[in-house]
Amino acid sequence: MSIELKTKRYFLFDLDGTLVDSSLSHEKAYIRALSDNYPDLASAFWYENWKGYKTLEVFKALGVSDDKAACLLTEAKQRYYLDEIDAGAVKSIPFAADVLQTLRNLGCRCFLVTSASRRSAQAILKHLSLDGFFDLIVTGDEVQSAKPAPDCYLRCIHDAKIATEFSVAVEDARAGVASARSAGLSVIAVNNEALRDEDGYMEDLLQLQAALTKLLTNNLAS
């Protein structure tokens, strides 16, 4: 871990895969949305290829070129994902709340930067009681291009008026890491063995929580 956490005051978190375990629910929602009219796409769909991307952009990249059809699919997918939330299928990743609370205890500010829709993001944050931790939420609805483009992170940096040298993004997917780095941020990569080659890699949020707890203990002792 090469990032000096004690210099960071602003933590910009991704949502899906970073704070919430939602991959299976997203995959189910995509497949349900595709199944009625695009069964071939549904049978071949693998969510791992599209982590961090905006839903509408995923459907277009899959070959749904008609704008109206892609928008209808997006609406359907979002409905099906909300069904998953209502059914309790989406859970917090272990230590998500602990990390956010420890950052609050350290006097740091937390932000949420996600390619998800605002409706979906707010629904899952409220369902898991994580909604009170963030000073600002930026979603895929508010930017022209979602991850891996830097737009969402740049929007957060601008609106929150924070300095990049004191900021760090926490991400679980290549698209998110690329987005944050393009915005000039250092990155902590978590929950994804494939990101082990990243400078800021941590195995999971437990490892991040341990580092933050050590920092808090040192601050209290000084």
C-alpha positions in Angstrom: 0.0 0.0 0.0 1.8 3.1 -1.2 -0.9 5.7 -0.5 -0.1 7.9 2.6 -3.6 7.8 4.3 -2.7 10.5 6.9 -2.5 13.1 4.1 -6.0 12.3 2.8 -9.0 14.2 4.0 -11.5 13.4 1.3 -12.6 9.9 0.4 -14.6 9.3 -2.8 -16.3 5.9 -2.8 -17.6 3.9 -5.6 -20.8 2.0 -4.7 -21.4 -1.3 -6.4 -18.7 -3.9 -5.5 -17.0 -1.4 -3.2 -19.6 -0.8 -0.5 -22.4 -3.1 -1.5 -22.4 -6.7 -2.8 -24.7 -6.2 -5.8 -23.0 -8.0 -8.7 -25.4 -10.9 -8.8 -28.5 -8.7 -8.5 -27.3 -6.4 -11.3 -26.6 -9.5 -13.4 -30.1 -10.9 -12.8 -31.7 -7.5 -13.6 -29.8 -7.2 -16.8 -30.7 -10.7 -17.9 -34.4 -10.2 -17.0 -34.5 -7.0 -19.0 -32.8 -8.6 -22.0 -34.7 -11.9 -22.0 -38.0 -10.8 -23.5 -36.7 -9.3 -26.7 -33.0 -10.1 -26.9 -32.6 -13.7 -25.6 -29.3 -14.2 -27.4 -27.8 -11.2 -25.6 -29.3 -12.4 -22.3 -27.8 -15.9 -22.6 -24.3 -14.5 -23.2 -24.4 -11.7 -20.7 -21.7 -11.6 -18.0 -21.9 -8.7 -15.6 -18.2 -8.9 -14.8 -17.4 -7.4 -18.2 -19.5 -4.3 -17.5 -18.8 -3.4 -13.8 -18.7 0.3 -13.3 -20.4 1.2 -16.6 -23.6 3.2 -17.0 -26.6 0.9 -17.8 -27.7 2.7 -21.0 -24.1 2.6 -22.3 -24.0 -1.2 -21.6 -27.1 -1.9 -23.7 -25.8 0.2 -26.5 -22.4 -1.5 -26.4 -24.2 -4.9 -26.5 -25.7 -3.8 -29.9 -29.0 -2.3 -29.0 -28.6 0.7 -31.3 -32.1 2.0 -31.2 -32.2 4.8 -28.6 -35.8 4.2 -27.6 -35.2 0.4 -27.2 -32.1 1.1 -25.2 -33.9 3.5 -22.9 -36.8 1.1 -22.3 -34.3 -1.7 -21.5 -32.6 0.7 -19.0 -35.8 1.5 -17.3 -36.7 -2.2 -17.1 -33.3 -3.1 -15.7 -33.5 -0.5 -13.0 -37.0 -1.7 -12.0 -35.7 -5.3 -11.7 -32.7 -4.1 -9.7 -35.0 -2.3 -7.3 -37.0 -5.5 -6.9 -33.7 -7.1 -5.8 -33.2 -4.4 -3.3 -36.8 -4.8 -2.0 -36.3 -8.5 -1.7 -33.2 -8.0 0.5 -30.8 -9.6 -2.1 -28.3 -6.7 -2.0 -26.1 -6.6 1.1 -23.4 -4.3 2.5 -19.9 -5.5 1.9 -18.4 -6.4 5.3 -16.9 -3.4 7.1 -18.4 -0.9 4.8 -20.2 1.0 7.6 -17.2 0.6 9.9 -14.9 2.2 7.3 -17.3 5.1 6.8 -17.8 5.6 10.5 -14.0 5.6 11.2 -13.5 8.2 8.5 -16.1 10.3 10.2 -14.3 9.9 13.5 -11.1 11.0 11.8 -12.8 14.2 10.6 -12.6 13.1 7.0 -15.4 13.8 4.4 -16.9 11.1 2.3 -18.5 11.3 -1.1 -20.2 8.7 -3.3 -19.3 8.6 -7.0 -21.2 6.0 -9.0 -22.3 5.2 -12.5 -25.6 3.9 -11.0 -28.8 5.9 -11.4 -29.6 8.3 -8.5 -32.8 6.3 -7.9 -31.0 3.0 -7.5 -28.1 4.5 -5.5 -30.4 6.3 -3.0 -32.6 3.2 -2.7 -29.8 0.9 -1.7 -28.1 3.4 0.6 -31.3 4.0 2.5 -32.1 0.2 2.6 -28.6 -0.5 4.1 -28.6 2.6 6.4 -25.5 4.0 4.6 -27.2 7.2 3.3 -26.1 9.5 6.2 -22.3 9.2 5.6 -21.9 11.2 2.4 -21.6 14.9 2.0 -22.3 14.6 -1.8 -23.5 11.9 -4.2 -22.7 12.0 -7.9 -24.5 9.5 -10.1 -24.4 8.5 -13.7 -27.6 10.6 -14.2 -25.6 13.8 -13.7 -22.8 13.4 -16.2 -22.5 13.0 -19.9 -20.1 10.1 -19.8 -19.9 7.6 -16.9 -16.9 5.5 -15.9 -14.3 4.9 -17.3 -14.5 8.5 -18.4 -13.5 10.9 -15.6 -16.7 13.0 -15.7 -18.3 11.8 -12.5 -15.1 12.3 -10.4 -14.5 15.6 -11.9 -18.0 16.7 -11.1 -17.6 15.6 -7.5 -14.2 17.4 -7.2 -15.8 20.6 -8.6 -19.0 20.6 -6.7 -17.4 19.6 -3.4 -14.6 22.1 -3.9 -11.9 19.6 -2.8 -8.2 19.4 -3.7 -7.1 16.3 -5.4 -3.8 16.0 -3.5 -5.8 15.5 -0.3 -8.3 13.1 -1.9 -8.4 9.4 -2.7 -10.9 7.3 -4.6 -11.9 3.8 -3.4 -12.8 1.5 -6.3 -13.3 -2.2 -7.1 -13.2 -2.2 -11.0 -10.8 -1.3 -13.7 -13.3 1.2 -15.2 -13.6 3.0 -11.9 -9.8 3.0 -11.3 -9.3 4.5 -14.8 -12.0 7.1 -14.2 -10.5 8.2 -10.9 -6.9 8.3 -12.2 -8.0 10.3 -15.2 -9.5 12.9 -12.8 -6.1 13.2 -11.1 -6.9 11.1 -8.0 -4.9 8.5 -6.2 -6.9 5.2 -5.8 -7.4 2.5 -3.3 -8.4 -0.6 -5.1 -10.4 -3.2 -3.0 -12.4 -6.4 -3.3 -10.9 -7.5 -6.6 -7.9 -9.8 -6.9 -7.5 -8.7 -10.5 -6.5 -5.3 -9.3 -3.6 -6.6 -7.2 -1.2 -4.8 -9.6 -2.5 -1.4 -8.6 -0.3 0.7 -6.4 -3.1 1.3 -3.9 -4.4 -2.3 -3.7 -6.0 -3.6 -0.5 -7.5 -7.0 -0.4 -10.8 -5.9 1.2 -12.4 -3.2 3.4 -11.2 -5.0 6.5 -7.7 -4.2 5.5 -8.7 -0.6 4.9 -10.5 -0.5 8.2 -7.4 -1.7 10.0 -5.3 1.0 8.4 -7.8 3.7 9.3 -8.1 2.4 12.9 -4.4 2.5 13.3 -4.4 6.1 12.0 -7.2 7.0 14.4 -5.4 5.4 17.4 -2.2 7.3 16.5 -4.1 10.6 16.3 -5.7 10.0 19.7 -2.4 9.2 21.3 -0.6 12.2 19.9 
